[in-house]
């Protein structure tokens, strides 16, 4: 058995201030960890600030290699999930629940970067002794952009038509994408995704973060599917006046990075019809955010 340690930012510690006061002079929180491996199993132990006497066992399911296991427990997807557990609104914040074990079930690498992580968490409700549902598909933060183009008295929304294998369907949806790194550049990612998927160059200063209008308790993000996925999304608005010819040029345009398996067609739809034309949750969320922000006078005039 060999020992090792890794650190998390002080924000992880400060999420539990009553427990953190004796250690506030430290800039980082040390999680005490142990890892053991054999021909048949890989395990890892973490001690969380919220349950210092009850270490969390992290294990690899059959078929998970040692390198994938290491990538999983070192990833921002996993450490951010641990941080969220202990945040002000986190599952472990009030001490009524405890994290007993995590089973790493699947790891998908995007080149050298971990893309998707699948694991099962055993979280116990102390009062009832029952486990709460704990299957997690982790993919991290993402962005989506509601593009509204005004032309000849009509407002149009610009969508993408994409092959979505998980649904078995071709889906009409907002331009969207995952953050490629741990730097949290949501606006930059949004601009880049629009350029790749639509072919329109945007300026960061023209983007309006619709999720920024949400209550601070939300973290200014939306969760599209919190029952099974950790994905938290920022939704941006981009508005512009264009000539009718621009609308014609965009309609049916083929875009996307073919080398990344992206086969995308651009679709332009009158905004007044948008809410009925697609089942994409990102579209419907963006409409709700935009309409309510407009109602409350929060969206800047352009």
C-alpha positions as CSV (number, residue, x, y, z in Angstrom):
1,X,0.0,0.0,0.0
2,X,1.3,3.4,-0.8
3,X,0.2,6.8,0.5
4,X,-0.3,10.1,-1.4
5,X,-2.1,13.4,-1.1
6,X,-3.6,16.0,-3.3
7,X,-5.0,19.5,-2.5
8,X,-8.2,21.3,-3.3
9,X,-8.7,25.1,-3.3
10,X,-9.6,26.9,-0.1
11,X,-13.1,27.5,-1.4
12,X,-13.7,23.8,-0.7
13,X,-12.8,24.4,3.0
14,X,-14.7,27.6,3.3
15,X,-18.0,26.0,2.2
16,X,-18.2,24.5,5.8
17,X,-17.1,27.6,7.9
18,X,-18.0,26.1,11.3
19,X,-15.6,23.2,10.7
20,X,-13.0,25.3,8.9
21,X,-12.2,28.1,11.4
22,X,-9.1,26.4,12.9
23,X,-7.6,26.0,9.4
24,X,-8.4,29.3,7.8
25,X,-4.8,30.4,7.7
26,X,-4.1,27.6,5.1
27,X,-4.5,28.5,1.4
28,X,-5.3,24.9,0.5
29,X,-7.1,22.1,2.0
30,X,-5.2,18.8,2.4
31,X,-7.3,15.7,1.8
32,X,-5.6,12.7,3.4
33,X,-5.7,9.8,0.9
34,X,-4.5,6.3,0.6
35,X,-4.5,4.1,-2.5
36,X,-4.0,0.4,-2.8
37,X,-3.9,-1.8,-5.8
38,X,-3.8,-5.4,-6.6
39,X,-4.4,-7.6,-9.6
40,X,-8.2,-7.7,-8.7
41,X,-9.0,-4.3,-7.3
42,X,-8.1,-0.6,-7.1
43,X,-9.2,1.5,-4.0
44,X,-8.6,5.0,-2.8
45,X,-9.5,6.7,0.5
46,X,-10.5,10.3,1.1
47,X,-11.2,12.1,4.3
48,X,-13.6,15.0,3.9
49,X,-13.9,18.0,6.2
50,X,-17.6,17.3,6.9
51,X,-16.9,13.7,8.1
52,X,-13.3,13.6,9.4
53,X,-13.8,10.3,11.3
54,X,-15.5,8.6,8.4
55,X,-13.1,8.2,5.4
56,X,-14.7,7.7,2.0
57,X,-13.7,4.6,0.1
58,X,-13.3,5.1,-3.7
59,X,-13.1,1.9,-5.7
60,X,-12.8,0.9,-9.4
61,X,-15.3,-1.4,-11.0
62,X,-14.2,-4.4,-13.0
63,X,-12.7,-3.3,-16.3
64,X,-11.5,0.2,-15.1
65,X,-7.7,0.3,-15.6
66,X,-5.3,1.8,-13.1
67,X,-4.6,4.7,-15.4
68,X,-8.3,5.5,-15.9
69,X,-8.9,5.2,-12.2
70,X,-6.1,7.7,-11.5
71,X,-7.4,10.0,-14.2
72,X,-10.9,9.8,-12.6
73,X,-9.9,10.6,-9.0
74,X,-7.5,13.4,-10.1
75,X,-10.0,15.0,-12.5
76,X,-11.8,18.3,-12.0
77,X,-15.1,16.5,-12.6
78,X,-14.6,14.4,-9.5
79,X,-13.0,17.1,-7.3
80,X,-15.7,19.6,-8.2
81,X,-18.3,17.1,-7.3
82,X,-16.7,16.6,-3.9
83,X,-16.6,20.4,-3.5
84,X,-20.3,20.7,-4.4
85,X,-21.2,18.1,-1.7
86,X,-19.7,20.4,0.9
87,X,-20.9,23.7,-0.5
88,X,-23.4,25.9,1.4
89,X,-26.3,24.1,-0.4
90,X,-24.4,20.8,-0.6
91,X,-25.8,17.4,0.4
92,X,-23.3,17.0,3.3
93,X,-23.5,20.6,4.5
94,X,-25.9,20.1,7.4
95,X,-24.6,16.7,8.6
96,X,-27.8,14.8,8.0
97,X,-26.2,12.6,5.3
98,X,-22.9,10.9,4.9
99,X,-20.9,9.8,1.9
100,X,-19.8,6.2,2.4
101,X,-18.3,5.0,-0.9
102,X,-17.8,5.9,-4.5
103,X,-17.6,3.2,-7.3
104,X,-15.9,4.5,-10.5
105,X,-17.7,2.6,-13.3
106,X,-16.6,4.2,-16.5
107,X,-14.0,6.7,-17.9
108,X,-14.0,8.2,-21.4
109,X,-10.9,10.1,-22.4
110,X,-11.0,12.9,-25.1
111,X,-7.4,12.5,-26.1
112,X,-5.4,13.2,-23.0
113,X,-8.3,15.0,-21.3
114,X,-11.0,13.2,-19.3
115,X,-14.3,13.9,-21.0
116,X,-17.0,11.8,-19.3
117,X,-17.0,10.0,-15.9
118,X,-19.6,7.5,-14.7
119,X,-19.7,6.6,-11.0
120,X,-22.1,5.5,-8.2
121,X,-22.1,7.2,-4.9
122,X,-23.4,5.6,-1.7
123,X,-24.9,8.5,0.3
124,X,-26.7,7.5,3.5
125,X,-29.5,9.4,5.2
126,X,-28.7,9.1,8.9
127,X,-32.2,9.4,10.2
128,X,-33.8,6.7,8.0
129,X,-30.7,4.6,7.3
130,X,-31.7,4.6,3.6
131,X,-29.5,5.3,0.6
132,X,-30.4,8.1,-1.7
133,X,-30.2,7.6,-5.5
134,X,-26.5,8.1,-6.4
135,X,-25.8,7.2,-10.0
136,X,-23.8,10.1,-11.6
137,X,-22.9,10.8,-15.2
138,X,-20.3,13.6,-14.9
139,X,-19.5,15.8,-17.8
140,X,-18.9,19.2,-16.1
141,X,-19.9,22.7,-17.1
142,X,-21.2,23.8,-20.5
143,X,-22.6,26.8,-22.3
144,X,-25.5,27.5,-24.7
145,X,-26.3,30.5,-26.8
146,X,-29.6,32.0,-27.8
147,X,-28.9,33.8,-31.1
148,X,-31.6,36.3,-32.2
149,X,-31.2,38.0,-35.5
150,X,-33.6,40.8,-36.5
151,X,-34.3,41.3,-40.1
152,X,-37.1,43.1,-42.0
153,X,-39.4,43.4,-39.0
154,X,-39.0,39.7,-37.9
155,X,-36.8,38.2,-35.2
156,X,-35.2,34.8,-36.0
157,X,-33.5,32.3,-33.7
158,X,-30.5,30.4,-35.1
159,X,-30.4,26.7,-34.2
160,X,-28.3,23.7,-35.1
161,X,-29.6,20.4,-36.4
162,X,-27.4,17.6,-35.0
163,X,-27.1,13.9,-34.9
164,X,-27.6,12.9,-31.3
165,X,-26.9,9.2,-30.9
166,X,-28.0,9.0,-27.2
167,X,-31.6,10.0,-28.3
168,X,-31.5,8.0,-31.6
169,X,-32.7,11.2,-33.3
170,X,-31.6,14.3,-35.2
171,X,-32.2,17.1,-32.7
172,X,-32.8,20.8,-33.4
173,X,-31.1,22.7,-30.6
174,X,-29.2,25.7,-29.4
175,X,-25.5,26.1,-30.3
176,X,-23.8,24.6,-27.2
177,X,-20.6,23.0,-25.9
178,X,-18.6,21.8,-23.0
179,X,-15.8,23.8,-21.4
180,X,-12.5,22.4,-22.6
181,X,-10.4,23.2,-19.5
182,X,-10.6,24.1,-15.9
183,X,-10.3,27.8,-16.3
184,X,-14.0,28.5,-16.3
185,X,-14.0,30.7,-19.5
186,X,-17.8,30.4,-20.1
187,X,-18.0,33.5,-22.4
188,X,-15.0,32.5,-24.5
189,X,-16.4,29.0,-24.9
190,X,-19.8,30.3,-25.9
191,X,-18.2,32.5,-28.6
192,X,-16.0,29.7,-29.9
193,X,-18.9,27.2,-30.1
194,X,-21.0,29.7,-32.1
195,X,-18.2,30.2,-34.5
196,X,-17.6,26.5,-34.9
197,X,-21.3,25.5,-35.2
198,X,-22.9,28.5,-36.9
199,X,-20.0,30.2,-38.6
200,X,-20.8,33.6,-37.0
201,X,-18.0,35.6,-35.3
202,X,-19.1,37.1,-32.1
203,X,-17.5,39.6,-29.6
204,X,-17.4,38.8,-25.9
205,X,-18.7,42.2,-25.0
206,X,-21.9,41.6,-27.1
207,X,-22.9,38.5,-25.0
208,X,-25.5,38.7,-22.3
209,X,-25.3,36.1,-19.6
210,X,-29.0,35.2,-18.9
211,X,-28.1,32.9,-16.1
212,X,-26.4,35.8,-14.3
213,X,-29.9,37.1,-13.5
214,X,-30.7,34.0,-11.4
215,X,-30.6,34.1,-7.6
216,X,-27.0,33.7,-6.2
217,X,-28.1,30.5,-4.4
218,X,-28.3,28.8,-7.9
219,X,-24.6,29.5,-8.6
220,X,-25.9,31.4,-11.7
221,X,-26.1,28.1,-13.6
222,X,-28.9,25.8,-14.7
223,X,-29.0,22.0,-14.3
224,X,-30.6,20.4,-17.4
225,X,-30.8,16.9,-15.9
226,X,-29.9,16.9,-12.2
227,X,-31.4,13.5,-11.5
228,X,-28.5,11.8,-13.3
229,X,-26.0,14.3,-14.6
230,X,-23.8,16.9,-13.0
231,X,-23.8,19.2,-16.0
232,X,-24.3,22.9,-15.1
233,X,-24.9,25.3,-17.9
234,X,-24.6,29.0,-18.5
235,X,-27.0,30.4,-21.1
236,X,-26.1,33.4,-23.1
237,X,-28.0,35.8,-25.4
238,X,-26.7,37.4,-28.6
239,X,-28.8,39.8,-30.6
240,X,-28.0,41.6,-33.9
241,X,-29.7,43.2,-36.8
242,X,-28.9,41.7,-40.2
243,X,-29.9,41.9,-43.8
244,X,-32.4,39.4,-45.2
245,X,-29.6,37.9,-47.3
246,X,-27.8,36.8,-44.1
247,X,-30.8,34.8,-43.0
248,X,-30.9,33.1,-46.4
249,X,-27.2,32.3,-46.3
250,X,-27.5,30.7,-42.8
251,X,-30.5,28.5,-43.6
252,X,-29.3,25.0,-44.2
253,X,-25.6,25.9,-44.0
254,X,-23.4,22.8,-43.2
255,X,-20.9,23.4,-40.4
256,X,-19.2,21.7,-37.5
257,X,-15.8,20.1,-37.0
258,X,-15.9,16.9,-39.1
259,X,-12.7,15.6,-37.6
260,X,-14.6,15.7,-34.2
261,X,-17.6,13.8,-35.6
262,X,-19.7,17.0,-35.8
263,X,-22.3,16.9,-38.7
264,X,-24.3,20.1,-38.2
265,X,-26.8,22.0,-40.3
266,X,-27.9,25.5,-39.4
267,X,-31.6,26.2,-39.1
268,X,-33.2,29.6,-38.8
269,X,-36.7,29.8,-37.2
270,X,-38.9,32.8,-36.5
271,X,-38.6,33.4,-32.7
272,X,-42.4,33.5,-32.3
273,X,-42.5,29.8,-33.4
274,X,-39.5,28.7,-31.5
275,X,-41.1,27.3,-28.4
276,X,-43.1,24.8,-30.4
277,X,-40.5,23.7,-32.9
278,X,-38.1,21.7,-30.7
279,X,-38.0,19.6,-27.6
280,X,-34.4,20.7,-26.8
281,X,-34.4,21.7,-23.1
282,X,-31.7,24.3,-23.8
283,X,-34.0,26.2,-26.2
284,X,-37.0,26.1,-23.8
285,X,-34.8,27.3,-20.8
286,X,-33.3,30.1,-22.9
287,X,-36.8,31.3,-23.9
288,X,-37.9,31.3,-20.2
289,X,-34.8,33.2,-19.1
290,X,-35.0,35.7,-21.9
291,X,-38.7,36.4,-21.5
292,X,-38.6,36.8,-17.7
293,X,-35.4,39.0,-17.9
294,X,-37.1,41.2,-20.5
295,X,-40.2,41.4,-18.3
296,X,-38.1,42.6,-15.4
297,X,-36.1,45.1,-17.5
298,X,-32.8,43.2,-17.0
299,X,-31.8,42.8,-20.7
300,X,-29.8,45.7,-22.0
301,X,-31.3,47.5,-25.0
302,X,-29.5,47.2,-28.3
